[in-house]
Structures are given as C-alpha cells and as structure tokens.
Amino acid sequence: DAAPTNDARPHVAVIGGGWGGWGAAKALCEQGCRVTLIDAVPDPTGATPMRSPTGKPVEAGVRGFWKDYPNINALVRELGLTEEEVFTPFTNSSFYSPAGLEATAPVFSEADVPTLPSPLGQVFATFALFERLPLADRASIVGLLYAILDLTRSEETFAAYDRMTAHELFLKAGLSPRLVEDFLKPTLLVGLFKPPEELSAAVAMELLYYYALAHQDSFDVRWIKRASNPELLIAPLAERLRKDYGLTVLGSSFVKSIALDAGREGRGAPKVTGLRYASGGKERALDDLSGAVLAVGAKGMRAIVEGSPDLAKEAPELAQAATLGGIDVISCRLWLDRSVATRSPANVFAKFGALRGAGGTFFMLDQLQAAHARELWAGGDPQGSVVAADFYNAGGLLALSDAAIVDTLMEELLPSAVPGFEAARVVDSWVGRFPGAVSWFSPGSYSRRPPLATCVPNLACAGDWVRMGDREHGAKGLCQERAFVSGLQAANHLGLRPAGKGETKVLPVREDEAQVVLGRAANRAVMDLLKPLGLDSPWVR
C-alpha cells in the first residue's frame, strides 16, 4: 500500500503507532503530507488484533477513557461512530485490600448528590463510600490540596516540586500514613504505575488534581464496549487515512537510525533527511524525508539515539530523554468456568503482599462487554467470567512463570477481594510481559523528558511523556488524550502544510472552576509578596 514514488507532497515518517503516532499521522495527512508510519508490532493499524495461543482476544493493558477527553471524543464522531457504540457507560471502581473492600469511587455525574464546587462535590459524593478510612485521615488531605494550587505558580515552583518525591510531599503536607497507604499509594500505583517514593511530586499532583480539584465529574471513567482500543478506534482511522490520503504503514519494522544533512553555514541547523529500519531480516531505508515525528517511549528513544550519533550531537535533549527509565507491565486474561458477581466492573488491588510492590487492577470484561460475550470466547459459548488483570511496576513478578502468575491471581488476590472467586476454576489463560513499556515520571525527570519541539527543526516528539511547551494541554500524566493531542501538535509544529492550510484544531479541556482559578491567583499574589523574605513556599526551595 505504498504511495507512488513520484508523489510531490512532503514526506514525513512517524515512528511509533500509539496514540501519539496516530495523532501525528492523522494531522499530517490532513495537512497535505505523504506519511509513512513505522512500528515494531506486526500490525500497527489494529486490523489484526492480538490473540492468545487459543485464538481468544487479548490486549496489552486495559485503558480507560476519562470524562475530559474532548479530542478523542471528537475523533469518534469524525469516524462516523457514536460514543454509545464505542464506550461503556461511566462505571464505578472498587479498591480492595486483604481486609476486603476499602472504598468505591462513584460515577460522579450520576451520584445522588447535587453538583457542587470542587472539592465539596467530591467530598459529598464519596462521603459514605470509604469502608474503613476514618474521616480524620481523609481530612488530612487539606495540605495536599494547597500544594496542588501552588504547583503551577511558576516554572521554578513546578521544577522544585518535580525534584521532590510524592512521598516527601505527603509527609511535609501532613497527610496521615493511613490515607497514603490505603488510598493514595494504590491510586498512584495504578495511575502512574510507581509508589509515591519513586514518583515526581509534581506529576503525582497533576493526577490527583483530577480527583480533588477538577470538576466534580472529571474523574468519571468509561471503557471500550467491545473488542479493544486498536480494533474500535485505530483500525477505522488507519483505513480512512490509507484510503483518503495514501498513508503507508510499516509493521514489524524497527527504526535503527535517523539521518541528518550536514547543515551549512548560514542555512540553519541540520535537518532530518532519512532513516534506516530493519524489517524481515533486512535493513531498509527512507531517504526522501521532509520531516519526522518520534512517537516512542524511553526504550524506543534509547535505541534510536544510540544508533544515530549525529542526532545525539544535534539534539542533546533527546540523548537526555534516552536515559529515563521505563516501567515493567504484565497483562493477564483469565477465562473462568462460572460467572462471578462483583460490586464494580473495574477494580484495584491495594496492600497485598502477593503483588511484590506492583500496582494491580482487575476488570470484569464479561460485565463491561456483556453484549459481546461470544467475542470474548472467540465465538464460542461463554462459560463464565472473563477477567483482565494488569500489574504495573511489575519487576518483582516478571521472573515468575505464567502458571505462577495465574495462581497468584486465583489463589491469593482475587478470592481475597471477592470471595466468589474461590469456587471458580480457570478454563483458559494468557499472560503477556512488557518490560520497560510505560513512561516513568521519576523525581527530577521533567527537565529530561523530550520536548515536542526539538533542536532539529523538522523533528518533533509526541507521546504522553512529552513536554509540549507553548502548546501545553490540560490533559496530564499517562493519558491517552494527552498522547493523541501531542501527536496533533507535533504535526502543527512541523509546519509542512501547504500555504493556506491551517493548523489542525486542538480542543481544550474544560476550564478550571472559578474557585480554583481564584485560589491559584490569591496564592500567587501572596507568595510573590513573601518571596523577597524567603518565605514564598512552605515545602519547596
């Protein structure tokens, strides 16, 4: 499906087939470029979905779609789909410890409480949903709320919080140990995939903002209604881009190096002219590039920079990004011989020793995708529940055999959370391991994360870990919306569209509520007055 070689359009390579890569490919195609998307997976388009050895559908992690995903929601409509066709209703989520149910996160937009200004709306909606956490411990979050307001006071303040661990911040802000251990730590382990002592305080607050100070319903989440994200969203997008714009997609292809021209005095910095990639046991090349988008994580960035000495020299920010770490992920799928009822279809494991330091989630796919149960069983008759379990920060589990991981779920974790699992037996199972697959927002990492606009004029970066600079968006953290938006903005930054073609429109998330805006402004005014006295922050320097 390659485009004709006499195509006169600017040729741009998009390296990486996640949300960032597909956002870039979409915008570049629509802006009049010839686009080649390259990824290591066999079929980046989602048209050939992942399957277990027995032919059942599997996926590398179940990912939710939050309320404030305006650009992905707009994509659904552009593809001629409806949100009701693609997504489940918003669902609640339950937190389980060895003691049983700890808390339930409600669907805020459907909670039986009035819509109130944040954080009052969140407080009233969750008041009766903590099973064991005393009110005094919950109230200790007040100091953290102030820190979230203070976070964006200035770039200097943000950098200072970024150098601090979330654990240090929780101590300084006076949060109770029980609030941290029972609620915040499990939330961070499944939201940012590391415990507080290994996370940037700044990035942790960006996530917790959505729970505490954003709109009352900003924390509402929903899921794919059938099949998987790639099948339902990426496949129709890829088909449209191929049909309408001649998009070329290269799967099972590993980019080895990026070539730059020599650059000439008075003619600006060197630019991307080509790349080398391995496919089918052979090394191949694209030698006519007008630009490129790096939509890869730390692992991919490291491989490309190590093979591209000229790029490492001209773009030291990418060499720095290549030093950042990744987080190990394990995904499991269990097909059971009977249906198990649970309070919520989406669930979090907390404080279990069997997790070995990992964060754990489990999803009842037979509940989320009830109308498509036969698909979960590869067209056969459903026998019982289908459970998708994911482990993040899973280094302590990676060495276990598949059977041992399944046993950990079925003998320790699941029956401790929901006793109904004790009588269930595994009919079939699948375990997938993904070392270093997810971005790690470690303390002090912000300045080393790749910028959207690199020192190479026709090379941009995309992905949820990218710093977007003047194009920053309200979607934060490890977030599908942020990754997609970064791809759109990477295309806008390259500016390869013909004269008269405008930038791809990016929809903002909802503005902060008035009391949050006022609180930030008041804090900034007070701290600016105190700064000459050295008293402008109680916790950071």
C-alpha positions as CSV (number, residue, x, y, z in Angstrom):
1,D,0.0,0.0,0.0
2,A,3.0,2.3,-0.6
3,A,2.3,5.8,-2.1
4,P,3.7,6.4,-5.6
5,T,7.4,7.4,-5.6
6,N,6.6,10.5,-7.8
7,D,4.4,11.9,-5.1
8,A,5.4,15.6,-4.7
9,R,4.0,16.0,-1.2
10,P,6.4,16.5,1.8
11,H,7.2,13.0,3.1
12,V,7.1,12.6,6.9
13,A,8.0,9.5,8.9
14,V,6.0,8.9,12.1
15,I,7.9,6.5,14.3
16,G,5.6,4.8,16.7
17,G,2.0,3.5,16.5
18,G,0.5,4.5,19.8
19,W,-2.0,7.4,20.3
20,G,0.8,10.0,19.8
21,G,1.9,8.4,16.5
22,W,-1.7,8.1,15.1
23,G,-2.5,11.7,16.2
24,A,0.6,12.9,14.2
25,A,-0.3,10.7,11.2
26,K,-3.9,12.0,11.1
27,A,-2.9,15.7,11.3
28,L,0.0,15.4,8.8
29,C,-2.2,13.5,6.3
30,E,-5.0,16.1,6.6
31,Q,-2.4,18.9,6.3
32,G,-1.2,17.6,2.9
33,C,1.8,15.4,3.7
34,R,2.7,12.0,2.5
35,V,3.1,9.9,5.7
36,T,4.8,6.6,6.5
37,L,4.0,5.2,9.9
38,I,6.5,2.7,11.3
39,D,6.1,0.5,14.3
40,A,7.6,-2.7,15.7
41,V,4.3,-4.5,16.2
42,P,3.2,-6.7,13.3
43,D,0.0,-4.6,12.5
44,P,0.0,-1.1,14.0
45,T,-3.4,-0.4,12.4
46,G,-5.3,-2.7,14.8
47,A,-6.9,-4.5,11.9
48,T,-5.2,-7.7,13.0
49,P,-5.9,-7.8,16.8
50,M,-3.8,-9.6,19.4
51,R,-4.9,-13.1,20.1
52,S,-3.9,-15.7,22.7
53,P,-2.5,-19.1,21.5
54,T,-6.0,-20.4,21.6
55,G,-7.4,-17.6,19.5
56,K,-9.1,-15.5,22.1
57,P,-8.8,-11.7,22.2
58,V,-6.1,-10.2,24.5
59,E,-4.7,-6.7,25.0
60,A,-1.6,-5.2,26.5
61,G,-3.4,-3.5,29.3
62,V,-7.0,-2.2,29.8
63,R,-7.1,1.6,29.5
64,G,-9.9,3.9,30.5
65,F,-11.3,7.0,28.8
66,W,-11.9,9.8,31.2
67,K,-14.7,12.4,31.1
68,D,-12.5,15.2,29.8
69,Y,-11.2,13.6,26.5
70,P,-12.6,16.1,24.0
71,N,-10.2,15.3,21.2
72,I,-10.7,11.5,21.3
73,N,-14.4,12.0,21.6
74,A,-14.3,14.3,18.5
75,L,-12.3,11.6,16.7
76,V,-15.1,9.1,17.4
77,R,-17.6,11.4,15.7
78,E,-15.2,12.0,12.8
79,L,-15.1,8.3,12.2
80,G,-18.8,8.2,11.9
81,L,-19.2,6.4,15.2
82,T,-21.2,7.3,18.3
83,E,-19.8,7.3,21.8
84,E,-22.6,4.8,22.7
85,E,-21.2,2.4,20.1
86,V,-17.6,2.7,21.3
87,F,-17.7,3.2,25.1
88,T,-19.4,1.7,28.0
89,P,-21.4,3.9,30.4
90,F,-19.2,5.6,33.0
91,T,-18.5,3.0,35.7
92,N,-17.6,3.0,39.4
93,S,-14.4,1.4,40.6
94,S,-13.7,-0.5,43.8
95,F,-10.5,-0.7,45.9
96,Y,-9.7,-4.0,47.7
97,S,-7.1,-4.9,50.3
98,P,-6.5,-8.2,52.2
99,A,-9.2,-6.9,54.7
100,G,-11.8,-6.7,51.9
101,L,-13.5,-3.7,50.3
102,E,-11.8,-0.4,51.2
103,A,-13.6,2.2,49.0
104,T,-15.7,2.7,45.9
105,A,-15.1,5.5,43.5
106,P,-18.6,6.7,42.3
107,V,-19.7,7.8,39.0
108,F,-19.7,11.5,40.0
109,S,-22.0,12.6,37.2
110,E,-24.6,10.1,38.4
111,A,-24.0,10.3,42.2
112,D,-27.1,11.0,44.3
113,V,-25.7,14.4,45.4
114,P,-26.0,17.9,43.8
115,T,-23.3,19.2,41.6
116,L,-21.2,21.4,43.9
117,P,-18.0,23.4,43.5
118,S,-14.8,21.3,43.9
119,P,-13.6,19.9,46.2
120,L,-17.0,20.0,48.0
121,G,-18.7,17.9,45.3
122,Q,-16.1,15.2,45.6
123,V,-16.3,15.2,49.4
124,F,-20.1,14.8,49.5
125,A,-20.2,12.2,46.7
126,T,-17.6,9.9,48.3
127,F,-18.5,10.5,52.0
128,A,-20.2,7.2,52.5
129,L,-18.1,5.2,50.1
130,F,-14.9,4.7,52.2
131,E,-15.5,1.5,54.2
132,R,-12.6,1.7,56.7
133,L,-10.7,5.0,56.3
134,P,-11.7,7.3,59.2
135,L,-12.9,10.8,58.4
136,A,-9.9,12.3,60.3
137,D,-7.5,10.6,57.9
138,R,-9.5,11.8,54.9
139,A,-9.4,15.3,56.2
140,S,-5.6,15.3,56.3
141,I,-5.6,15.8,52.5
142,V,-6.1,19.5,53.0
143,G,-2.3,20.2,52.8
144,L,-2.1,18.4,49.5
145,L,-4.9,20.5,48.1
146,Y,-2.9,23.6,48.8
147,A,0.1,22.1,47.2
148,I,-1.9,21.3,44.0
149,L,-3.0,25.0,43.9
150,D,0.7,26.1,44.4
151,L,2.1,23.7,41.8
152,T,1.6,26.0,38.8
153,R,2.6,29.2,40.4
154,S,5.7,29.5,38.3
155,E,8.1,27.3,36.3
156,E,10.5,27.5,39.2
157,T,7.9,26.2,41.6
158,F,6.9,23.3,39.3
159,A,10.5,22.3,38.9
160,A,11.0,22.3,42.7
161,Y,8.0,20.1,43.2
162,D,9.3,17.8,40.4
163,R,12.6,17.3,42.2
164,M,10.7,16.1,45.3
165,T,9.2,12.7,45.7
166,A,5.5,12.4,46.2
167,H,6.3,10.6,49.5
168,E,8.3,13.6,50.7
169,L,5.4,15.9,49.8
170,F,2.9,13.8,51.6
171,L,5.0,14.0,54.8
172,K,5.5,17.7,54.6
173,A,1.8,18.3,53.8
174,G,0.8,16.4,56.9
175,L,-1.1,13.6,55.2
176,S,-1.9,10.7,57.5
177,P,0.0,7.4,56.9
178,R,-3.2,5.6,56.6
179,L,-4.6,7.9,53.9
180,V,-1.4,7.4,52.0
181,E,-1.2,3.6,52.4
182,D,-4.9,2.8,52.0
183,F,-5.8,5.2,49.2
184,L,-3.2,7.5,47.6
185,K,-0.4,4.8,47.2
186,P,-2.8,2.3,45.4
187,T,-4.1,5.2,43.3
188,L,-0.7,6.2,42.2
189,L,0.4,2.6,41.5
190,V,-2.4,2.1,39.0
191,G,-2.5,5.7,37.7
192,L,1.2,6.5,37.3
193,F,2.5,2.9,37.9
194,K,5.0,3.6,40.7
195,P,4.8,4.1,44.5
196,P,5.0,7.7,46.0
197,E,8.6,7.3,46.9
198,E,9.6,6.8,43.3
199,L,7.4,9.4,41.7
200,S,7.8,13.1,41.0
201,A,5.6,15.1,43.4
202,A,4.6,17.4,40.5
203,V,3.3,14.6,38.3
204,A,1.6,12.9,41.2
205,M,-0.3,16.2,41.9
206,E,-1.3,16.5,38.2
207,L,-3.0,13.2,38.5
208,L,-4.6,13.8,41.9
209,Y,-5.9,17.2,40.7
210,Y,-8.5,15.3,38.7
211,Y,-9.7,13.5,41.8
212,A,-9.7,16.5,44.2
213,L,-9.9,19.9,42.4
214,A,-11.1,19.4,38.9
215,H,-14.8,19.4,38.0
216,Q,-16.9,17.1,40.2
217,D,-17.3,14.6,37.3
218,S,-13.7,14.8,35.8
219,F,-12.7,11.6,37.5
220,D,-15.5,9.6,35.8
221,V,-14.2,6.9,33.5
222,R,-15.5,4.5,30.9
223,W,-14.1,1.7,28.8
224,I,-14.2,0.2,25.4
225,K,-17.5,-1.5,24.8
226,R,-16.2,-4.4,22.7
227,A,-13.0,-5.8,21.3
228,S,-10.1,-3.4,22.0
229,N,-8.9,0.1,21.6
230,P,-7.0,-0.6,18.4
231,E,-9.8,-2.5,16.8
232,L,-12.6,0.0,17.6
233,L,-10.7,3.3,17.1
234,I,-7.3,2.9,15.4
235,A,-8.4,0.4,12.7
236,P,-11.1,2.7,11.2
237,L,-8.8,5.7,11.5
238,A,-6.0,3.9,9.7
239,E,-8.4,2.7,7.0
240,R,-9.6,6.2,6.4
241,L,-6.1,7.6,6.2
242,R,-5.0,4.9,3.8
243,K,-8.0,5.3,1.6
244,D,-8.2,9.1,1.5
245,Y,-4.5,10.2,1.8
246,G,-2.4,7.2,0.8
247,L,-0.9,6.6,4.3
248,T,1.8,3.9,4.3
249,V,2.0,1.7,7.4
250,L,5.1,-0.5,8.0
251,G,4.7,-3.1,10.7
252,S,7.3,-5.4,12.2
253,S,9.8,-2.6,11.5
254,F,12.5,-1.3,13.9
255,V,14.0,2.1,13.3
256,K,17.7,1.8,13.7
257,S,18.9,5.4,13.0
258,I,17.9,8.8,11.8
259,A,20.0,10.6,9.2
260,L,20.6,14.4,9.2
261,D,22.0,16.5,6.4
262,A,25.4,18.1,7.1
263,G,23.9,21.6,7.6
264,R,25.6,24.6,6.0
265,E,26.9,27.8,7.5
266,G,24.1,30.4,7.3
267,R,21.5,27.8,6.4
268,G,20.4,26.8,9.9
269,A,20.6,23.6,11.8
270,P,20.9,20.2,10.2
271,K,17.6,18.6,9.3
272,V,16.2,15.0,9.1
273,T,16.6,13.6,5.6
274,G,16.1,9.9,6.1
275,L,16.2,6.9,8.4
276,R,17.2,3.2,8.4
277,Y,15.0,0.5,9.7
278,A,15.1,-3.3,10.0
279,S,12.2,-5.4,8.6
280,G,12.0,-9.0,7.5
281,G,15.7,-9.6,8.4
282,K,16.9,-6.9,6.1
283,E,17.9,-3.3,6.6
284,R,15.9,-0.8,4.6
285,A,15.8,3.0,4.2
286,L,13.7,6.0,3.6
287,D,15.9,8.6,2.0
288,D,13.5,11.4,0.9
289,L,12.1,12.7,4.2
290,S,11.0,16.3,4.8
291,G,10.5,15.6,8.5
292,A,9.8,13.0,11.2
293,V,7.9,12.6,14.4
294,L,9.3,10.5,17.2
295,A,6.3,9.0,19.0
296,V,8.2,6.5,21.1
297,G,8.8,5.9,24.8
298,A,12.1,5.9,26.6
299,K,13.0,2.4,25.4
300,G,12.5,3.3,21.8
301,M,14.2,6.6,22.2
302,R,17.3,5.0,23.6
303,A,17.6,2.6,20.7
304,I,17.2,5.3,18.1
305,V,19.6,7.8,19.7
306,E,22.2,5.1,20.3
307,G,22.2,4.3,16.6
308,S,22.2,8.0,15.5
309,P,25.4,9.8,16.7
310,D,24.6,12.9,14.6
311,L,21.2,13.1,16.1
312,A,22.6,12.7,19.6
313,K,25.1,15.6,18.9
314,E,22.5,18.0,17.4
315,A,19.7,17.2,19.9
316,P,21.2,16.7,23.3
317,E,17.6,16.9,24.8
318,L,16.9,13.5,23.1
319,A,20.1,12.0,24.4
320,Q,18.9,13.1,27.9
321,A,15.4,11.6,27.3
322,A,17.0,8.3,26.3
323,T,18.4,8.0,29.9
324,L,15.0,7.9,31.5
325,G,13.6,4.6,32.8
326,G,10.5,2.7,31.9
327,I,8.1,0.6,34.0
328,D,7.5,-3.1,33.6
329,V,4.0,-4.3,32.9
330,I,2.3,-7.7,33.0
331,S,-1.1,-8.2,31.5
332,C,-3.2,-11.3,32.1
333,R,-6.5,-12.7,30.9
334,L,-8.5,-15.4,32.6
335,W,-11.5,-17.3,31.3
336,L,-13.4,-18.9,34.1
337,D,-15.9,-21.8,34.3
338,R,-18.5,-19.7,36.1
339,S,-19.7,-16.1,36.4
340,V,-18.5,-14.2,39.5
341,A,-20.5,-11.2,40.7
342,T,-18.5,-8.1,41.7
343,R,-19.5,-4.8,43.1
344,S,-17.8,-2.9,40.3
345,P,-16.5,-4.0,36.8
346,A,-13.2,-2.0,37.4
347,N,-11.2,-2.8,40.5
348,V,-7.9,-2.0,42.2
349,F,-5.7,-4.3,44.4
350,A,-4.1,-2.5,47.4
351,K,-1.6,-3.5,50.1
352,F,-1.4,-7.2,49.0
353,G,2.0,-8.8,49.8
354,A,1.5,-11.1,46.7
355,L,1.8,-8.0,44.5
356,R,5.5,-7.8,45.4
357,G,5.5,-4.0,45.1
358,A,3.3,-3.8,42.0
359,G,0.1,-2.0,41.4
360,G,-2.7,-4.3,40.4
361,T,-6.1,-3.9,38.6
362,F,-8.7,-6.4,37.5
363,F,-11.6,-5.8,35.1
364,M,-14.7,-7.9,34.6
365,L,-14.9,-8.0,30.9
366,D,-18.0,-10.1,30.9
367,Q,-19.7,-7.2,32.6
368,L,-18.1,-4.4,30.6
369,Q,-18.7,-6.2,27.3
370,A,-21.8,-8.2,28.2
371,A,-23.5,-7.6,24.8
372,H,-20.4,-9.1,23.0
373,A,-19.7,-12.1,25.3
374,R,-19.2,-14.5,22.5
375,E,-16.4,-12.4,21.1
376,L,-14.6,-12.8,24.5
377,W,-14.7,-16.6,24.0
378,A,-13.5,-16.4,20.3
379,G,-17.1,-17.0,19.0
380,G,-17.8,-20.0,21.4
381,D,-20.4,-20.2,24.0
382,P,-19.5,-18.2,27.1
383,Q,-18.8,-20.4,30.1
384,G,-18.2,-17.8,32.8
385,S,-16.5,-14.6,33.7
386,V,-13.6,-13.2,31.7
387,V,-11.1,-11.3,33.9
388,A,-8.4,-8.9,32.6
389,A,-5.7,-8.3,35.3
390,D,-2.8,-5.9,34.8
391,F,0.3,-5.4,37.0
392,Y,2.3,-2.2,36.9
393,N,5.8,-1.7,38.4
394,A,5.8,-5.4,38.0
395,G,9.6,-6.1,38.2
396,G,9.1,-8.3,41.2
397,L,6.6,-10.5,39.2
398,L,8.4,-10.7,35.9
399,A,10.5,-13.7,36.8
400,L,7.5,-15.8,37.8
401,S,6.2,-18.4,35.3
402,D,2.8,-17.9,33.6
403,A,1.3,-20.6,35.8
404,A,2.6,-18.9,39.0
405,I,1.2,-15.5,38.0
406,V,-2.2,-17.2,37.3
407,D,-2.0,-19.0,40.6
408,T,-1.2,-15.7,42.4
409,L,-4.4,-14.2,41.0
410,M,-6.7,-17.2,41.5
411,E,-5.4,-18.4,44.9
412,E,-4.4,-15.1,46.6
413,L,-5.6,-11.9,45.1
414,L,-9.0,-12.4,43.5
415,P,-10.6,-14.6,46.3
416,S,-9.3,-12.2,49.0
417,A,-11.0,-9.3,47.2
418,V,-14.2,-11.1,46.2
419,P,-14.9,-14.5,47.9
420,G,-17.0,-15.6,44.9
421,F,-13.7,-16.4,43.0
422,E,-12.9,-19.2,45.4
423,A,-15.3,-21.6,43.6
424,A,-14.2,-20.6,40.1
425,R,-11.7,-22.5,38.0
426,V,-9.6,-21.3,35.1
427,V,-10.7,-22.7,31.7
428,D,-8.0,-20.8,29.8
429,S,-5.4,-18.1,30.5
430,W,-2.9,-15.8,28.8
431,V,0.0,-13.8,30.3
432,G,1.8,-11.0,28.4
433,R,5.0,-9.4,29.6
434,F,6.1,-5.9,28.6
435,P,9.4,-4.8,30.2
436,G,10.0,-1.1,30.3
437,A,6.8,-0.4,28.4
438,V,5.4,2.6,30.3
439,S,7.0,6.0,31.0
440,W,8.3,6.5,34.5
441,F,7.9,10.0,35.9
442,S,10.7,9.8,38.4
443,P,11.7,12.7,40.7
444,G,13.6,15.3,38.7
445,S,12.6,13.8,35.3
446,Y,10.6,16.7,34.0
447,S,13.5,18.6,32.6
448,R,14.8,15.4,30.8
449,R,11.5,14.5,29.2
450,P,11.6,15.1,25.5
451,P,10.3,18.4,24.2
452,L,7.7,18.5,21.4
453,A,9.9,20.9,19.5
454,T,13.5,19.6,19.3
455,C,16.7,21.3,18.3
456,V,16.4,19.7,14.9
457,P,13.9,22.0,13.1
458,N,12.0,19.2,11.2
459,L,11.9,16.6,14.0
460,A,9.2,16.7,16.7
461,C,8.3,14.4,19.5
462,A,4.9,13.0,20.6
463,G,3.6,10.9,23.5
464,D,2.2,11.4,26.9
465,W,5.7,11.9,28.4
466,V,6.5,14.9,26.0
467,R,6.8,18.4,27.3
468,M,4.6,20.5,24.9
469,G,5.9,24.0,25.9
470,D,3.7,26.7,24.4
471,R,1.3,24.0,23.1
472,E,0.7,22.5,26.5
473,H,-2.7,20.9,27.0
474,G,-5.0,20.4,30.0
475,A,-4.8,16.6,29.8
476,K,-1.9,15.5,32.1
477,G,0.0,12.4,33.1
478,L,-0.1,9.0,31.5
479,C,-3.2,9.7,29.5
480,Q,-4.5,8.7,26.1
481,E,-5.9,12.1,25.4
482,R,-2.6,13.8,26.1
483,A,-0.7,11.4,23.8
484,F,-3.2,12.0,21.0
485,V,-3.1,15.7,21.4
486,S,0.7,15.7,21.4
487,G,0.6,14.0,18.0
488,L,-1.7,16.6,16.6
489,Q,0.5,19.4,18.0
490,A,3.7,17.7,16.7
491,A,2.3,17.9,13.2
492,N,1.3,21.5,13.7
493,H,4.8,22.3,14.9
494,L,6.5,20.8,11.9
495,G,4.6,23.3,9.7
496,L,4.9,21.3,6.5
497,R,1.4,22.0,5.3
498,P,0.9,24.0,2.0
499,A,0.3,27.7,2.0
500,G,-3.3,28.4,3.0
501,K,-3.6,25.2,5.1
502,G,-4.3,26.0,8.7
503,E,-3.1,24.0,11.8
504,T,-5.1,21.1,13.0
505,K,-7.6,22.2,15.6
506,V,-7.0,21.0,19.2
507,L,-9.9,21.1,21.6
508,P,-9.1,22.3,25.2
509,V,-10.4,20.5,28.3
510,R,-12.9,22.4,30.4
511,E,-11.5,25.5,32.2
512,D,-10.8,25.2,35.9
513,E,-13.7,26.2,38.2
514,A,-13.8,29.8,39.4
515,Q,-12.8,29.0,43.0
516,V,-9.7,27.1,41.8
517,V,-8.7,29.9,39.5
518,L,-9.2,32.4,42.3
519,G,-7.3,30.2,44.8
520,R,-4.3,30.0,42.5
521,A,-4.3,33.7,41.8
522,A,-4.5,34.5,45.5
523,N,-1.7,32.1,46.4
524,R,0.5,33.6,43.6
525,A,-0.1,37.1,44.9
526,V,0.7,36.2,48.5
527,M,3.8,34.2,47.6
528,D,5.1,37.0,45.4
529,L,4.9,39.3,48.4
530,L,6.7,36.8,50.6
531,K,9.4,35.8,48.1
532,P,11.8,38.7,49.0
533,L,11.6,37.5,52.6
534,G,12.5,33.9,51.6
535,L,9.0,32.7,52.7
536,D,7.4,32.1,49.4
537,S,6.9,28.3,49.8
538,P,6.4,26.2,52.9
539,W,7.7,23.0,51.3
540,V,9.9,23.6,48.3
541,R,13.0,25.6,47.5
